[in-house]
Structures are given as C-alpha cells and as structure tokens.
C-alpha cells in the first residue's frame, strides 16, 4: 500500500500500518466509488506502462540495420541516434523529474504517454536521419517526463513490490521491444512502420487506464521551483547513492552497447544478416536480467548488489573472450551472465537507495538514479561508435569497452566494502 504523504516531508505512515489507504486515495475513492482501480491493478497498470515505454525505446534497435541500408549512414550515426535518446531523457529528468511530487503522479504520467505517442508517430513516418533523430529526442523527453512519476507511483502503492517492478520492467521492456520488433521486421510487412503502430495502440489503451487510477500524492506548492535543474540528494541518501552509482552506470553502459551495436557484433560472430539474431541478443540479455530480479526480490539489498557486480565482471569477461576466439555459444553464455549482472546490479542499486528516501522525495531521487543510469546508457555507446569508425573496427572497441565496464563494477565493489566497514547497512 502507498505511504500516507498527506503531510509532506513528515514521513507519514504506510497504508498497511495505518489500517487503510492513504488520505489522498480515500478521498479519490469516496468521490467516485467503484470507478477507481484497486491498488494491485493500479500497480500492474503502472508497471505495464513502464514496460511499454522501455519497449518503445528498444524497438528501433533491430531497425538500425534497415535504416542504415536505406539511408547509407555509418556506425557513428547509429550510436548518435541511440545516444540522443539518452540525452533527451536526462534533460527531461533534470527539468521535470520532481514535478510529480508537486502536481501528482497521474497528470505527469498522462503527459508522458501523450508525448510518447507523438514520438512514435514521428518514427513511423520517418524518411531519413533527421526525422529519426527528432523521433528519438521526443521519445527521450517522453521517458524523462514519465519514468520518474511511474516509478514513484509504484513505490507509493507498494514499496517492496514497487521496487521489484521498477527493476524488472526495464529488462522486460527492453527484451519485448527488441525481440518483437525484430520479428516484425523479419516476417511482417511494413517493417519500419508496423511496430510503432502497435505500440501507439497499446499506449492509448494504457492512457485510458490511468484515468481510473487513484492519485497517490496531494498537490503542493513549489512546482515552478522544481523545474530548476539540480542534482540534489537528501543527506540520508548520499552514501548509499555514491556506493550504487558505479554499478548503475556500468550496468546501463553494457545495456547501451548491446542495444546500439549488439546486432552488428552478433552478425560478425554468426556470419548471418538476419535481424532476428540482433533481437535475440537483447532478448537473452534482458530476459536474464528479469529472471535475476524476480529470483532475488526477497534477498538482502547488499547481497543483490554483490551478485550484480560479480555477474557483470564474469559476464563481460566471457563476452570479450568469446569475441576474440570467435565462439558464438560462449558469447551467448556471457550474455546470460552479463544480463544477470545488469538485472541484479540495477535492482541492488535501487534497493540500496530506496530505504533512505522519504515519500515526498521519491520521484526526485528516482530521477537521479535514472540520470546516472541513462548517462551510462547513452554516452559510452556514442563514444564507442566513434572509435568503431576511426580506430580499427568493432572488435577492438568491444574489448576496451568490456574492460571499462569491469573496472566500474570493481569500483562499486570497493564502495560497498567501505560502507560496510564503516558500519552502515547497505539495505
């Protein structure tokens, strides 16, 4: 049940502890009896919207090869098209990430869905790189508007399940978006249009569902001030965030590499031009991430983060080795292990931070977590694309990239050990 945050900044009590739903939900329910979704249904709806948003962001991955063949651009352009999405997410998170703490979750989520639909319309009608860039930028803005509010809304309803769903929705959305898109491209007509049309229809239905959810926070003054970009963490969260940031960055940097350049890499390994192989890489990686999140949802946060760090190091090492020796089977084994590292590292990072966050701080802190994650998601991939073109090809860059991810994971391990040595619990 959501935390009672009718008195903002005073911590409140959970709905379970108080014996009923928070005041904001009670008021909404009383105003329109029988017309609001139950908390469990609302939680499922918000998780499904998060999945749709992430699926929409990964859907273009199998299409990059199609666009590249049609419009004749290089790997640099591919990673720039990929990277501008992450930059747009960051801008929106920095400017709008805390807005739902003041205006409410529902209006911000609905606004994000509308902008996402507009982005998909642009992508479905794109005839060149400029339109593709515009679509990805608008798509990033939509994600930045909505993801913090969606994540905070799930935590409002149920902190334990909300934390798990925040993590699992990323992997599930990434997997379904890329794999379904690759199947559409390979076997259905209108390869650069149909997947976007389907996503528009799904999001439209979900937007209607949001209208029937209860608001979980009350409006408060300060919305205009919240638009001023700032990286500000509550003092109680800073130590946990510093310990989690390297593994969050490393995990998402690895995800960004596989989404931007994974299809090309697996094409080199297998010698096949089928886009399904590119979608399969993302599916295996993200599927392993989801499995890790679900199997570790009751484990202690520090343990989850340690598993994530270990799996990232081992998985990346295996993928680097497999590419060097040309072993496709070993590559997919490494992808599975790295996916476990991504899922458990991301979940462990969230679960290290969330226990120290007050209800009225949730959207802002989650936005900062996404800022760190999306910096890792976009920036390293763009740099990698540049060096692929100008420094000897994809395989040498993949090796250096892998070593950098391993170094960041080990840095997170050092931070975790230091926090424990100081007698501070990580979860």
VEXDREN-2710 file (C-alpha; in Angstrom, 1 decimal):
% VEXDREN-2710
k/r/px/py/pz
1/UNK/0.0/0.0/0.0
2/UNK/1.2/3.6/-0.6
3/UNK/2.8/5.7/2.1
4/UNK/0.5/8.3/3.6
5/UNK/2.1/11.5/2.5
6/UNK/-0.8/13.9/3.1
7/UNK/1.6/15.8/5.4
8/UNK/4.5/16.3/3.1
9/UNK/8.0/15.9/4.4
10/UNK/6.9/14.3/7.7
11/UNK/7.4/10.8/6.7
12/UNK/3.9/9.6/7.2
13/UNK/2.8/6.0/7.8
14/UNK/2.1/3.3/5.4
15/UNK/-1.4/2.4/4.5
16/UNK/-0.8/-1.1/5.9
17/UNK/0.4/0.3/9.2
18/UNK/-2.5/2.7/9.4
19/UNK/-5.0/0.1/8.6
20/UNK/-6.2/1.6/5.4
21/UNK/-5.3/3.5/2.3
22/UNK/-3.7/7.0/2.4
23/UNK/-5.9/10.0/2.7
24/UNK/-5.4/11.0/-0.9
25/UNK/-6.6/7.6/-2.1
26/UNK/-9.5/7.6/0.4
27/UNK/-10.7/11.0/-0.9
28/UNK/-10.5/9.9/-4.5
29/UNK/-12.3/6.7/-3.8
30/UNK/-15.0/8.5/-1.9
31/UNK/-15.5/11.0/-4.7
32/UNK/-16.0/8.3/-7.3
33/UNK/-17.0/5.0/-5.7
34/UNK/-16.4/1.9/-7.8
35/UNK/-14.6/3.8/-10.5
36/UNK/-11.0/3.6/-9.3
37/UNK/-8.7/0.7/-9.9
38/UNK/-7.7/-1.4/-6.8
39/UNK/-4.1/-0.9/-5.7
40/UNK/-3.0/-4.2/-7.1
41/UNK/-4.5/-3.4/-10.5
42/UNK/-3.1/0.1/-10.5
43/UNK/0.4/-1.3/-9.7
44/UNK/0.1/-3.7/-12.6
45/UNK/-1.0/-0.9/-14.9
46/UNK/1.9/1.4/-14.0
47/UNK/4.4/-1.5/-14.4
48/UNK/2.9/-2.2/-17.9
49/UNK/3.3/1.4/-18.9
50/UNK/6.9/1.3/-17.8
51/UNK/7.4/-1.8/-19.9
52/UNK/5.7/-0.1/-22.9
53/UNK/8.0/3.0/-22.6
54/UNK/11.1/0.9/-22.5
55/UNK/9.9/-1.4/-25.2
56/UNK/9.3/1.7/-27.4
57/UNK/12.9/2.8/-26.7
58/UNK/14.4/-0.6/-27.7
59/UNK/12.1/-1.2/-30.7
60/UNK/14.3/0.7/-33.1
61/UNK/17.3/-1.5/-32.3
62/UNK/16.6/-4.2/-35.0
63/UNK/15.6/-1.4/-37.4
64/UNK/19.0/0.3/-37.3
65/UNK/20.4/-2.1/-39.9
66/UNK/17.3/-1.5/-42.1
67/UNK/17.7/2.3/-41.8
68/UNK/21.4/2.1/-42.4
69/UNK/20.9/0.1/-45.6
70/UNK/18.2/2.6/-46.8
71/UNK/19.9/5.8/-45.8
72/UNK/23.6/4.8/-46.0
73/UNK/25.0/6.0/-42.7
74/UNK/27.9/4.8/-40.5
75/UNK/28.1/3.3/-37.0
76/UNK/28.7/6.8/-35.6
77/UNK/25.2/7.8/-36.8
78/UNK/23.7/4.7/-35.3
79/UNK/25.2/5.4/-31.9
80/UNK/24.3/9.1/-32.2
81/UNK/20.7/8.2/-33.0
82/UNK/20.8/5.9/-30.0
83/UNK/22.6/8.4/-27.8
84/UNK/20.3/11.4/-28.4
85/UNK/17.5/9.4/-26.8
86/UNK/19.5/9.1/-23.6
87/UNK/20.5/12.8/-23.6
88/UNK/16.8/13.8/-24.0
89/UNK/15.9/11.5/-21.1
90/UNK/18.5/13.2/-19.0
91/UNK/17.3/16.7/-19.9
92/UNK/13.7/15.8/-19.1
93/UNK/14.6/14.1/-15.8
94/UNK/16.7/17.1/-14.7
95/UNK/13.9/19.6/-15.5
96/UNK/10.7/17.6/-14.9
97/UNK/11.9/14.7/-12.7
98/UNK/10.5/16.1/-9.5
99/UNK/7.3/17.6/-10.9
100/UNK/5.0/14.7/-10.0
101/UNK/5.9/15.3/-6.3
102/UNK/4.0/18.6/-6.6
103/UNK/1.4/18.1/-9.3
104/UNK/0.6/14.5/-8.7
105/UNK/1.6/11.2/-10.5
106/UNK/-1.5/10.9/-12.8
107/UNK/-1.2/14.2/-14.8
108/UNK/2.6/13.7/-15.3
109/UNK/2.2/10.1/-16.4
110/UNK/-0.6/11.0/-18.9
111/UNK/1.5/13.8/-20.3
112/UNK/4.4/11.4/-20.8
113/UNK/2.2/8.9/-22.6
114/UNK/0.9/11.6/-25.0
115/UNK/4.4/12.8/-25.8
116/UNK/5.5/9.1/-26.3
117/UNK/2.6/8.6/-28.8
118/UNK/3.7/11.7/-30.7
119/UNK/7.3/10.4/-30.9
120/UNK/6.1/7.1/-32.3
121/UNK/4.1/8.9/-34.9
122/UNK/7.3/10.7/-36.0
123/UNK/9.3/7.5/-36.1
124/UNK/6.6/5.6/-38.0
125/UNK/6.7/8.3/-40.7
126/UNK/10.4/8.9/-40.8
127/UNK/12.1/9.2/-44.3
128/UNK/15.6/10.0/-43.2
129/UNK/18.1/10.5/-40.4
130/UNK/16.7/14.0/-39.4
131/UNK/13.2/12.6/-38.7
132/UNK/14.8/9.6/-36.9
133/UNK/16.8/12.0/-34.6
134/UNK/13.7/14.1/-33.9
135/UNK/11.6/11.0/-33.1
136/UNK/14.3/9.7/-30.7
137/UNK/14.6/13.0/-29.0
138/UNK/10.9/13.4/-28.4
139/UNK/10.8/9.7/-27.3
140/UNK/13.5/10.5/-24.7
141/UNK/11.7/13.6/-23.5
142/UNK/8.6/11.4/-23.0
143/UNK/10.5/8.8/-21.0
144/UNK/12.1/11.5/-18.9
145/UNK/8.7/13.1/-18.2
146/UNK/7.0/9.8/-17.2
147/UNK/9.5/7.3/-15.8
148/UNK/10.2/9.1/-12.5
149/UNK/6.5/9.5/-11.9
150/UNK/5.7/5.9/-12.9
151/UNK/8.4/4.6/-10.6
152/UNK/7.4/6.8/-7.7
153/UNK/3.7/5.8/-8.2
154/UNK/4.6/2.1/-7.9
155/UNK/6.5/2.8/-4.7
156/UNK/3.6/4.8/-3.4
157/UNK/1.3/1.8/-3.8
158/UNK/3.7/-0.9/-2.5
159/UNK/7.3/-0.2/-1.7
160/UNK/8.5/-3.8/-1.8
161/UNK/6.7/-4.8/-5.0
162/UNK/7.2/-1.4/-6.5
163/UNK/11.0/-1.6/-6.1
164/UNK/11.0/-5.0/-7.8
165/UNK/8.7/-3.9/-10.6
166/UNK/10.8/-0.8/-11.2
167/UNK/13.8/-3.1/-11.9
168/UNK/12.0/-5.9/-13.7
169/UNK/10.1/-3.5/-16.0
170/UNK/13.4/-2.3/-17.5
171/UNK/14.5/-5.7/-18.5
172/UNK/11.1/-6.9/-19.7
173/UNK/10.5/-3.8/-21.8
174/UNK/13.9/-4.0/-23.4
175/UNK/13.5/-7.7/-24.2
176/UNK/10.0/-7.4/-25.6
177/UNK/10.6/-4.3/-27.6
178/UNK/13.7/-5.5/-29.4
179/UNK/12.6/-9.1/-30.0
180/UNK/9.0/-8.3/-31.1
181/UNK/10.4/-5.5/-33.4
182/UNK/12.9/-7.9/-34.9
183/UNK/10.2/-10.5/-35.6
184/UNK/8.0/-7.8/-37.2
185/UNK/10.9/-6.7/-39.4
186/UNK/11.8/-10.2/-40.4
187/UNK/8.4/-11.7/-41.1
188/UNK/5.7/-9.0/-41.4
189/UNK/5.0/-6.2/-43.9
190/UNK/5.8/-2.5/-43.3
191/UNK/8.9/-3.2/-41.2
192/UNK/9.6/0.4/-40.4
193/UNK/6.0/1.2/-39.5
194/UNK/4.1/-1.7/-38.0
195/UNK/5.9/-2.0/-34.7
196/UNK/5.3/1.7/-34.0
197/UNK/1.6/1.5/-34.8
198/UNK/1.1/-1.4/-32.4
199/UNK/2.9/0.5/-29.6
200/UNK/0.7/3.5/-30.2
201/UNK/-2.4/1.4/-29.8
202/UNK/-1.1/-0.2/-26.6
203/UNK/-0.2/3.2/-25.1
204/UNK/-3.6/4.6/-26.0
205/UNK/-5.3/1.8/-24.0
206/UNK/-3.0/2.3/-21.1
207/UNK/-3.7/6.1/-21.0
208/UNK/-7.4/5.3/-20.6
209/UNK/-6.4/3.0/-17.7
210/UNK/-4.5/5.8/-15.9
211/UNK/-7.7/7.9/-15.8
212/UNK/-9.2/5.2/-13.5
213/UNK/-6.3/5.2/-11.0
214/UNK/-6.3/7.0/-7.7
215/UNK/-3.8/9.8/-7.1
216/UNK/-1.2/8.8/-4.5
217/UNK/0.1/12.3/-3.6
218/UNK/-1.6/15.6/-2.9
219/UNK/-0.8/18.7/-4.9
220/UNK/1.7/21.1/-3.2
221/UNK/3.3/24.4/-3.8
222/UNK/6.7/24.6/-5.3
223/UNK/6.1/23.1/-8.8
224/UNK/7.7/26.0/-10.6
225/UNK/10.8/25.9/-8.4
226/UNK/11.1/22.2/-9.1
227/UNK/11.7/22.9/-12.8
228/UNK/15.1/24.4/-12.0
229/UNK/17.6/21.7/-12.8
230/UNK/19.6/20.5/-9.8
231/UNK/21.4/17.4/-8.7
232/UNK/20.5/17.4/-5.1
233/UNK/20.3/14.3/-2.9
234/UNK/18.9/14.2/0.6
235/UNK/21.7/13.8/3.1
236/UNK/20.4/10.5/4.3
237/UNK/20.7/9.0/0.7
238/UNK/24.1/10.3/-0.3
239/UNK/26.3/7.5/1.0
240/UNK/24.1/4.8/-0.5
241/UNK/23.9/6.6/-3.8
242/UNK/27.7/7.0/-4.0
243/UNK/28.1/3.3/-3.4
244/UNK/25.4/2.4/-6.0
245/UNK/26.3/4.9/-8.8
246/UNK/29.3/2.9/-10.4
247/UNK/27.3/-0.3/-10.7
248/UNK/24.3/1.6/-12.1
249/UNK/26.5/3.3/-14.7
250/UNK/28.3/0.1/-15.6
251/UNK/25.2/-2.0/-16.0
252/UNK/23.5/0.5/-18.2
253/UNK/26.6/1.2/-20.2
254/UNK/26.7/-2.5/-21.0
255/UNK/23.0/-2.4/-21.9
256/UNK/23.6/0.6/-24.2
257/UNK/26.4/-1.2/-26.0
258/UNK/24.3/-4.3/-26.7
259/UNK/21.3/-2.3/-27.9
260/UNK/23.3/0.1/-30.1
261/UNK/26.0/-2.3/-31.5
262/UNK/25.0/-5.8/-30.3
263/UNK/23.2/-6.7/-33.6
264/UNK/26.3/-5.8/-35.6
265/UNK/28.5/-7.7/-33.2
266/UNK/26.4/-10.9/-33.3
267/UNK/26.3/-10.6/-37.1
268/UNK/30.1/-10.7/-37.2
269/UNK/30.2/-13.7/-35.0
270/UNK/27.5/-15.7/-36.7
271/UNK/28.0/-14.5/-40.3
272/UNK/24.3/-14.0/-40.6
273/UNK/22.4/-10.9/-41.7
274/UNK/19.1/-11.9/-40.0
275/UNK/17.8/-9.1/-37.8
276/UNK/16.3/-11.8/-35.5
277/UNK/19.8/-12.5/-34.2
278/UNK/20.1/-8.9/-33.1
279/UNK/16.8/-9.1/-31.3
280/UNK/17.9/-12.4/-29.8
281/UNK/20.9/-10.8/-28.2
282/UNK/18.8/-8.2/-26.5
283/UNK/16.1/-10.8/-25.5
284/UNK/18.7/-13.1/-23.9
285/UNK/20.4/-10.2/-22.1
286/UNK/17.2/-8.6/-20.8
287/UNK/15.5/-12.0/-20.1
288/UNK/18.4/-13.0/-17.8
289/UNK/18.0/-9.6/-16.1
290/UNK/14.3/-10.2/-15.5
291/UNK/15.0/-13.7/-14.1
292/UNK/17.6/-12.3/-11.8
293/UNK/15.3/-9.6/-10.5
294/UNK/12.5/-12.0/-9.8
295/UNK/14.6/-14.6/-8.1
296/UNK/16.4/-12.1/-5.9
297/UNK/13.4/-9.9/-4.9
298/UNK/13.4/-11.1/-1.3
299/UNK/17.2/-11.2/-0.9
300/UNK/19.0/-8.5/1.1
301/UNK/19.9/-5.5/-1.0
302/UNK/23.7/-5.6/-0.4
303/UNK/23.7/-9.3/-1.4
304/UNK/21.8/-8.5/-4.6
305/UNK/24.3/-5.8/-5.4
306/UNK/27.3/-8.1/-4.8
307/UNK/25.7/-10.7/-7.1
308/UNK/25.3/-8.0/-9.7
309/UNK/28.9/-6.8/-9.5
310/UNK/30.2/-10.4/-9.7
311/UNK/28.0/-11.3/-12.7
312/UNK/28.9/-8.2/-14.6
313/UNK/32.6/-8.9/-14.2
314/UNK/32.3/-12.6/-15.2
315/UNK/29.7/-12.0/-18.0
316/UNK/31.7/-9.2/-19.6
317/UNK/34.9/-11.2/-19.4
318/UNK/33.2/-14.1/-21.1
319/UNK/31.8/-12.0/-23.9
320/UNK/35.1/-10.3/-24.6
321/UNK/36.9/-13.7/-24.7
322/UNK/34.2/-15.2/-27.0
323/UNK/34.5/-12.4/-29.5
324/UNK/38.3/-12.8/-29.5
325/UNK/38.2/-16.5/-30.2
326/UNK/35.0/-16.4/-32.4
327/UNK/32.9/-18.7/-30.1
328/UNK/29.2/-17.9/-30.6
329/UNK/28.0/-20.3/-28.0
330/UNK/30.3/-18.8/-25.4
331/UNK/29.2/-15.3/-26.4
332/UNK/25.6/-16.1/-25.5
333/UNK/26.6/-17.7/-22.2
334/UNK/28.4/-14.5/-21.5
335/UNK/25.3/-12.5/-22.5
336/UNK/23.2/-14.5/-20.0
337/UNK/25.7/-13.9/-17.1
338/UNK/26.0/-10.2/-18.0
339/UNK/22.2/-10.0/-18.1
340/UNK/22.1/-11.3/-14.6
341/UNK/24.6/-8.7/-13.6
342/UNK/22.5/-6.0/-15.3
343/UNK/19.3/-7.0/-13.5
344/UNK/20.7/-7.7/-10.1
345/UNK/23.1/-4.7/-10.3
346/UNK/20.2/-2.3/-11.2
347/UNK/17.9/-3.8/-8.6
348/UNK/20.6/-3.8/-5.9
349/UNK/21.4/-0.2/-6.7
350/UNK/17.7/0.8/-6.3
351/UNK/17.3/-1.2/-3.1
352/UNK/20.4/0.3/-1.6
353/UNK/19.0/3.8/-2.0
354/UNK/15.2/3.5/-1.6
355/UNK/15.1/2.6/2.1
356/UNK/16.6/6.0/3.0
357/UNK/14.1/8.0/0.9
358/UNK/11.1/9.9/2.4
359/UNK/7.8/9.5/0.5
360/UNK/7.9/13.1/-0.8
361/UNK/11.4/12.7/-2.1
362/UNK/10.8/9.5/-4.1
363/UNK/10.3/11.0/-7.6
364/UNK/13.3/13.3/-7.3
365/UNK/15.7/10.6/-6.0
366/UNK/14.4/8.0/-8.6
367/UNK/15.0/10.7/-11.3
368/UNK/18.7/11.0/-10.1
369/UNK/19.0/7.2/-10.3
370/UNK/17.7/7.3/-13.8
371/UNK/20.1/10.2/-14.6
372/UNK/23.1/8.1/-13.6
373/UNK/21.7/5.1/-15.5
374/UNK/21.0/7.0/-18.7
375/UNK/24.3/8.7/-18.7
376/UNK/25.8/5.2/-18.7
377/UNK/23.2/4.1/-21.3
378/UNK/23.9/6.7/-23.9
379/UNK/27.3/8.4/-23.6
380/UNK/29.7/5.4/-23.7
381/UNK/27.8/4.0/-26.7
382/UNK/28.3/7.2/-28.7
383/UNK/32.0/7.2/-27.8
384/UNK/32.2/3.6/-28.8
385/UNK/30.6/4.3/-32.2
386/UNK/33.2/7.0/-32.9
387/UNK/36.1/4.6/-32.2
388/UNK/34.5/1.8/-34.2
389/UNK/34.7/4.0/-37.3
390/UNK/38.1/5.7/-36.5
391/UNK/40.1/3.2/-34.5
392/UNK/40.1/-0.2/-36.1
393/UNK/36.6/-1.6/-36.0
394/UNK/34.1/-3.1/-33.6
395/UNK/36.0/-6.0/-32.1
396/UNK/38.9/-4.0/-30.6
397/UNK/36.4/-1.4/-29.2
398/UNK/34.3/-4.1/-27.7
399/UNK/37.4/-5.4/-25.8
400/UNK/38.2/-1.9/-24.4
401/UNK/34.6/-1.2/-23.6
402/UNK/34.4/-4.5/-21.7
403/UNK/37.4/-3.7/-19.6
404/UNK/35.9/-0.3/-18.7
405/UNK/32.7/-1.9/-17.5
406/UNK/34.6/-4.4/-15.4
407/UNK/36.6/-1.5/-13.8
408/UNK/33.4/0.3/-12.9
409/UNK/31.9/-2.8/-11.4
410/UNK/35.0/-3.3/-9.2
411/UNK/34.8/0.3/-8.2
412/UNK/31.3/-0.3/-6.9
413/UNK/32.6/-3.3/-5.0
414/UNK/35.1/-1.1/-3.3
415/UNK/32.4/1.4/-2.3
416/UNK/30.2/-1.4/-0.9
417/UNK/33.0/-2.8/1.2
418/UNK/33.9/0.6/2.5
419/UNK/30.3/1.3/3.5
420/UNK/30.2/-2.0/5.4
421/UNK/33.5/-1.3/7.1
422/UNK/32.0/1.9/8.4
423/UNK/29.2/0.0/10.0
424/UNK/26.4/1.3/7.6
425/UNK/23.9/-1.1/6.3
426/UNK/23.6/-1.1/2.5
427/UNK/19.9/-2.1/2.5
END
